[in-house]
Amino acid sequence: MDKINKIKDVTLFLHLGDLTHTGTLLEYEYVLDNMERFQPISKAPLLYLIGNHDALIVGYLLFEEFI
């Protein structure tokens, strides 16, 4: 994460999905805690795409709520 935070010349940060393994609340809470470390020097926006694992169980609902 430290290396990503130091990137200066970027237009967009894009996460291509599978933030979680099984789409559970616990996993989404873990992701949110870890993403607090994402503090780039660039002011480029961050966009998340939902992955197939993120949508398992009720993950698709949690993705909409938390991400």
C-alpha positions as a printed Julia matrix, in Angstrom:
67×3 Matrix{Float64}:
   0.0     0.0     0.0
   2.89    2.37    0.72
   4.12    2.11   -2.87
   0.66    2.8    -4.25
   0.25    5.81   -1.95
   3.43    7.35   -3.4
   2.33    7.25   -7.05
   2.08   10.85   -8.25
   1.13   10.69  -11.92
  -2.16    8.81  -11.95
  -5.61    9.65  -13.27
  -7.64    6.91  -11.61
  -7.16    4.17   -9.03
  -9.23    1.14  -10.06
  -9.82   -1.98   -7.96
 -11.01   -4.78  -10.24
 -13.0    -6.74   -7.69
 -12.74   -9.57   -5.23
 -12.18   -7.39   -2.22
 -13.51  -10.35   -0.22
 -13.31  -14.12   -0.48
 -16.89  -15.03    0.37
 -18.76  -11.7     0.64
 -19.35  -11.78    4.41
 -19.83   -8.81    6.7
 -16.63   -9.66    8.57
 -14.64   -9.58    5.34
 -16.12   -6.25    4.29
 -15.28   -4.78    7.7
 -11.71   -6.05    7.28
 -11.49   -4.43    3.84
 -12.73   -1.1     5.17
 -10.2    -1.18    8.0
  -7.37   -1.94    5.59
  -8.44    0.69    3.08
  -7.84    3.35    5.73
  -4.17    2.83    4.85
  -4.94    4.03    1.3
  -3.88    7.67    1.5
  -2.36    8.52   -1.87
  -0.53   11.76   -2.52
  -2.44   11.9    -5.8
  -5.99   13.18   -5.59
  -7.15   10.76   -8.3
 -10.48    9.07   -7.59
 -10.73    5.45   -6.46
 -13.28    3.24   -8.19
 -14.25   -0.26   -7.05
 -15.78   -2.9    -9.29
 -17.61   -5.78   -7.66
 -15.98   -9.19   -8.13
 -17.73  -12.54   -8.22
 -16.51  -13.38   -4.69
 -17.74  -10.01   -3.38
 -21.27  -10.88   -4.53
 -21.53  -14.27   -2.79
 -24.12  -14.88   -0.06
 -25.39  -11.31    0.62
 -22.13   -9.71   -0.45
 -23.76   -7.85   -3.33
 -25.9    -5.99   -0.76
 -22.92   -5.29    1.49
 -20.89   -4.04   -1.47
 -23.6    -1.48   -2.25
 -23.83   -0.43    1.4
 -20.15   -0.25    2.34
 -18.29    0.41   -0.91
